Amino acid sequence: MFLGRFIQALASPLAEGLLVAMTAGTFLYVGTTEIIPESFEDAVPSGEKWKRFGALVGGIGSIMLLGGEEHDHA
């Protein structure tokens, strides 16, 4: 945590944005290639798959509705 705060204090807004984008991309990659497919494997009962699918779609929808607030980095 301290190393991250130190780097953030020294980094330009562009470098900080690139690091945040890489971090977010890593989480998305792991989620879409490892976690989500495991949730829908054949060993899961059919009714449970629909519940999980609904939870996935609901989570994605809530993130889309909340969105990000727009702000300047000037």
Phi, psi and omega in degrees: 000316181293322177297317178298317178295323179295314179296320180298321181293329182269337187282150174284163178303326179293314179296319179297317178297320178295319178295319178295319179295319179294320179295314179297319178298321179297315178297318179296318180298311181297318180297317185279337182258339184243307190281310183297313179300323178297330181289341184241025178294166182296336182288345181276131178302150185303314180297326179291326179298319180292324176295317180294320178297317177298320178294321178297311180296319178297320178294316178296317179297320180293324177295320179294321180291319180292318178056190178248143177280141181276138180206159180265149175249025183279000000 
